[in-house]
Amino acid sequence: MGRNIYLILILLLGIFVFSSCSSPENAEESSSDSKNDYEQITPEKAKELMDSEENYIILDVRTDEEYNAGHIKGALLIPDYEIKEKASSMLTDKDQLILVYCRSGRRSKNVSKDLAELGYTNVKEFGGIIDWTYGTVTE
């Protein structure tokens, strides 16, 4: 009898483990073609896109003070804490290429996720300006 209980417990544990791995919610989150995705790229890839594309926005999500101290030429400033309020009025084309950066990469990842959740379809996050080796301006 003890052996039967042991086998039933193993069977139930197996069912629990396999069912939690294949739930629809997990499958949706791990899907690479999910609508709530953005792409993380390197600063080198971002520079390549800036040099080869024409219709894009470079989005700086740092503070005014950080932006004024030095930013990528042509970058649009929308601080991370203002993105949800200002995105629709300042980023009007939801299919436009948007290249997002901050100081180190944390805020740009959060903003990129927010933009994807707001329906932006071509968001590419390339980390922080501390890794940008192509020069900055202080317009």
C-alpha positions in Angstrom: 0.0 0.0 0.0 2.9 2.4 0.8 4.3 1.8 -2.6 1.0 2.8 -4.3 0.8 6.0 -2.4 4.4 6.8 -3.4 3.6 6.2 -7.1 0.5 8.3 -6.9 2.4 11.2 -5.4 5.1 11.0 -8.1 2.4 10.9 -10.8 0.6 14.0 -9.3 3.9 15.9 -9.0 4.7 15.1 -12.6 1.3 16.3 -13.8 1.7 19.5 -11.7 5.2 20.3 -13.1 4.3 19.6 -16.7 1.0 21.5 -16.6 2.7 24.6 -15.1 5.4 24.6 -17.8 2.9 24.7 -20.7 0.3 27.1 -19.5 -1.0 29.6 -22.1 0.2 32.5 -20.0 3.8 31.3 -20.0 3.7 30.5 -23.7 2.5 34.0 -24.5 5.2 35.7 -22.4 7.9 33.7 -24.0 6.7 34.2 -27.6 9.1 36.3 -29.6 6.3 37.7 -31.8 4.2 39.0 -28.9 2.8 42.5 -29.4 4.3 43.6 -26.1 7.9 43.1 -27.2 10.8 45.4 -28.0 14.2 44.4 -29.3 17.4 44.9 -27.3 20.3 45.8 -29.6 23.9 46.9 -29.1 25.0 50.5 -29.4 26.9 49.4 -32.6 23.7 48.2 -34.1 21.9 51.4 -33.1 24.6 53.5 -34.8 24.3 51.3 -37.9 20.5 51.9 -38.0 21.1 55.7 -37.5 23.5 55.7 -40.4 21.3 53.6 -42.7 17.7 54.5 -41.9 15.9 57.8 -42.5 12.7 57.8 -40.5 13.6 57.1 -36.9 13.6 58.7 -33.5 16.4 58.6 -31.0 14.7 58.7 -27.6 16.6 59.8 -24.5 14.7 58.9 -21.4 17.0 60.5 -18.8 16.4 63.7 -16.8 16.7 67.3 -18.2 19.9 67.7 -16.3 21.5 64.5 -17.8 20.3 65.4 -21.3 21.8 69.0 -21.0 25.1 67.6 -19.9 25.4 65.6 -23.1 23.2 63.6 -25.4 23.2 61.8 -28.8 22.8 64.4 -31.6 19.2 64.6 -32.6 17.8 62.8 -29.6 14.3 63.6 -28.3 14.1 64.0 -24.6 11.1 62.4 -22.8 12.1 61.4 -19.2 11.2 57.9 -18.2 8.7 59.2 -15.6 6.8 61.1 -18.2 6.6 58.5 -21.0 3.1 57.3 -20.4 1.7 60.8 -20.4 3.7 62.2 -23.3 4.2 59.3 -25.7 0.9 59.7 -27.7 1.5 63.4 -28.3 5.2 63.3 -29.0 5.6 59.8 -30.6 2.7 59.9 -33.0 3.6 57.1 -35.4 3.4 53.8 -33.5 5.2 52.0 -36.3 8.2 54.3 -36.6 11.6 53.1 -35.5 12.3 54.3 -32.0 15.8 53.9 -30.6 15.8 54.2 -26.8 18.6 54.9 -24.4 19.3 56.2 -20.9 22.4 56.4 -18.8 23.1 52.8 -18.0 20.2 50.8 -19.6 17.7 50.3 -16.7 15.4 53.1 -17.5 15.5 52.5 -21.3 14.5 48.9 -20.8 11.5 50.0 -18.7 10.5 52.6 -21.2 10.8 50.2 -24.1 8.5 47.8 -22.3 6.1 50.6 -21.6 6.1 51.7 -25.3 5.5 48.2 -26.5 2.6 47.8 -24.1 1.2 51.1 -25.5 1.2 49.6 -29.0 4.5 50.9 -30.4 5.7 48.2 -32.8 9.3 49.1 -33.7 11.1 49.8 -30.4 14.8 49.0 -30.1 16.5 49.6 -26.8 20.3 50.0 -26.9 21.3 50.5 -23.3 23.1 53.5 -21.8 25.0 56.5 -23.0 27.9 55.3 -20.9 28.5 52.6 -23.5 28.0 55.0 -26.5 31.4 55.6 -28.2 30.1 57.8 -31.1 30.1 61.2 -29.5 27.6 63.4 -27.8 26.5 67.1 -28.0 25.4 69.7 -25.5 23.1 71.8 -27.8 
